[in-house]
Amino acid sequence: MNTKPLAILLVILLVFLSWVSGWALCNKRAPLFRIERSKNKNIVQYDACLLQNNHIAESNPVHAYWVLPNGQKEELSLVESKQAYGIESKEKLGENKFRIVLAALKGREIIVEKIKSNYKALVKINGESSILERVYVQSEEQALGLPKVQHVDLFGRSVKTNKPVKERITPKS
C-alpha cells in the first residue's frame, strides 16, 4: 500500500488546522493598518490578535483579511497569505511587542506594540519612526492577469510630532 498520498494529505490537513486554530485564540482584534490597491476597492486589513487579557497572541500576533466594498470580510487564501499580503516572519521582542515582516513589504520591519492604551504598527517612513496607518499599492495588469507593482505609498503619523508622513517606494526593475 502506498502511504505517500495519505501522508501528504495529513500534512496539508495539519497545516490548515494549525492556521485556522491560531485565529480561534483571538478573543478580540485591534485594528493596526490596511493595504489599499489600485486594482479594485478590496482592502487587506491587519489587526493585532488579542487574548482575553488584552495581550497579543504569541502564536499569531497579527491577522490579515480582506474587507470587501460591501463590508463583508473574507480570509486571505493560502497563496495570498504566502506570496502577497501575509506575514512572512514574526519575532517576539517582549511582552506585547512583536517584529513582523509582510510578504508585500519585505524590506520593512514593522514593530507591533501597545502605545498608551492602543496597539500600533510602527515602521520607518522616510527614515522617521512612524505609526503606520495605510499602504497604497499602484499596480498595472500584465500578461496572464498578473499585476506589476509600479509603486507603494506608505502613510502614517510621526511618533515624535504626530504629523502626517508619507513615503513612495518604487520597485527596482
Buried (B, 14 or more C-beta within 10 A) or exposed (E): EEEEEEEEEEEEEEEEEEEEEBBEBBEEBBEBBBBBBEEEEEBBBBBBBBEEEBEBBBEBBBBBBBBEEEEEEEBBEEEBBEEBBBBBEBEEEEEBBBBBBBBBBEEBBBBBBBEEEEBBBBBBBEEBBBBBBEBBBBBEEEEEEEBEBEEBBBBBBBBEEEEEBEBEBEEEE
